[in-house]
Structures are given as structure tokens and as C-alpha cells.
Amino acid sequence: MDVRTDFDITDGDGTTGPWARDVKAGDSRKLTNGHNAGNKVRLHFSNDITTRVDTQAKGSWASN
């Protein structure tokens, strides 16, 4: 599965961070982006169309 940050298009311009590729269960990734403090950011997950995936994410947020 792949994941990236996705700047909330309801509050901004819809820009995204770079993809973290081939994320597997138990992996830890540092997702970078250029979004400013105070903005809403979400995670965008992507997988192969024929692959079933249950996704759970937890983490912390540090703004610039």
C-alpha cells in the first residue's frame, strides 16, 4: 500500500506530499509536506485495485 499527506481541499489548494511506497503492516514512515501550521491535512491511501486492505493509522503531528 502507498500513503501520502493530502492537504484538505476544503481549506486549501489541494496539494499533496510525496508518496511513501510499499508500506506494510507494522511499518513506520515519516510523511513530509509543506503545509502550514493550522491547516487540515489528511492521509491518502492507495493500493492495487484487486488487493483488499484494512487500514489503520496512528501517529503524531508536528507543524512547521
SULURDA-V740403 format. One record per residue. SS is DSSP state (2 for helix, 1 for strand, 0 for the rest). PSI is psi in degrees with one decimal (999 if undefined). Layout:
ss->SS psi->PSI
ss->SS psi->PSI
This chain:
ss->0 psi->151.4
ss->1 psi->152.6
ss->1 psi->148.6
ss->1 psi->164.7
ss->1 psi->147.9
ss->1 psi->112.7
ss->1 psi->126.5
ss->0 psi->113.9
ss->0 psi->-15.1
ss->0 psi->-21.3
ss->0 psi->-3.9
ss->0 psi->-153.3
ss->0 psi->3.8
ss->0 psi->18.4
ss->0 psi->157.3
ss->1 psi->161.5
ss->0 psi->175.5
ss->0 psi->150.9
ss->0 psi->137.9
ss->1 psi->114.1
ss->0 psi->151.7
ss->0 psi->46.4
ss->0 psi->130.2
ss->0 psi->165.8
ss->0 psi->130.9
ss->0 psi->-7.4
ss->0 psi->152.7
ss->0 psi->130.2
ss->0 psi->145.4
ss->0 psi->113.0
ss->0 psi->118.5
ss->0 psi->156.8
ss->0 psi->170.4
ss->0 psi->23.7
ss->0 psi->141.7
ss->0 psi->155.8
ss->0 psi->142.5
ss->0 psi->-10.5
ss->0 psi->152.8
ss->0 psi->132.2
ss->1 psi->137.9
ss->1 psi->167.7
ss->1 psi->138.3
ss->1 psi->116.4
ss->1 psi->146.6
ss->1 psi->140.1
ss->0 psi->169.9
ss->0 psi->144.7
ss->0 psi->-27.7
ss->0 psi->5.1
ss->0 psi->120.3
ss->0 psi->134.3
ss->0 psi->129.6
ss->0 psi->128.6
ss->0 psi->131.0
ss->0 psi->138.8
ss->0 psi->143.5
ss->0 psi->154.4
ss->0 psi->-168.0
ss->0 psi->162.1
ss->0 psi->129.7
ss->0 psi->121.5
ss->0 psi->163.3
ss->0 psi->999
